[in-house]
Amino acid sequence: MTTPMMHTSPKARVTTPTDREIHIERIFAAPRERVWRAMTDPALVAQWWGRGNKIVIERMEVERGGHWRFVEHSPEGVHGFEGRYREVTPPERVVQTFEWDGMPGHVVIEHVTLEDLGDGRTKVTNVSLFHTTEERDGMLHSGMEGGLNESYAALDRVLASM
Amino acid sequence: MTTPMMHTSPKARVTTPTDREIHIERIFAAPRERVWRAMTDPALVAQWWGRGNKIVIERMEVERGGHWRFVEHSPEGVHGFEGRYREVTPPERVVQTFEWDGMPGHVVIEHVTLEDLGDGRTKVTNVSLFHTTEERDGMLHSGMEGGLNESYAALDRVLASM
């Protein structure tokens, strides 16, 4: 018998299909256009990306070749993240680079796909490709999965409020 | 019998040790400190990087985490290039990312090593790591090798003038 957990967000499904990739899947209870907006409108991104921490969005040029840079202000300190958009295809696909200031020059390619499930829900898939297995494993062991689930829970709340 | 080519710059040695790498070696007739300076001082870089084309150095923060961005003005058009420094260890090693505006979000990691040959010459090794074999092969077939040899010939002239 399973216990229903009405107030707990679902966990993302995290797998490692190859030795340089992380594959993440998560279903959101909102139509694709709304999820797209929450992921590409800076004012909305600032409400969930930082999992409750303040995010300063210094750049967010959501188009091919555009740059993004977010600075997270957490109790543990200030962390900058940045990258560039390789592909932006509304409302279904973004390919972008991701780099954390703490490891400059270590660049991840993120392929984010939004799939309309046809019942008002949207499946978001994020496939990250690293240059090396060591960088991939470093990300896996960084507490990424916990942070990701917190971000996605915050995104659930933003989607419900839109 | 070989024919000496007194007025021709030596060609760089270009190999592909793995399916995601390009390995480049070239010996320069100058001491390592001088080669280091020619490769890290923006005023000197502007004299050789563009192979005779005008280069505008918009950013060149030669330190860990610093960014660089060069814009080349050629008869064929304007091309932007940019990246970020992962490691800067004078006078022997720079690790940096490299990205061309024409293919935004396709990021190469360049490991540049300067080896003092002990006779007043310096061997420069540049190992580029790509996310995929397709991106590596795209670079190989882009005319990279010709452009590289032109840049290095221009660097020979800068080194001789310093």
Interface residues (C-beta under 8 A of the other chain):
Chain A: R64 G65 G66 G83 R84 Y85 R86 E87 V95 Q96 T97 E99 D101 M103 P104 G105 H106 V107 I109 L129 H131 T132
Chain B: R64 G65 G66 G83 R84 Y85 R86 E87 V95 Q96 T97 E99 D101 P104 G105 H106 V107 I109 L129 H131 T132
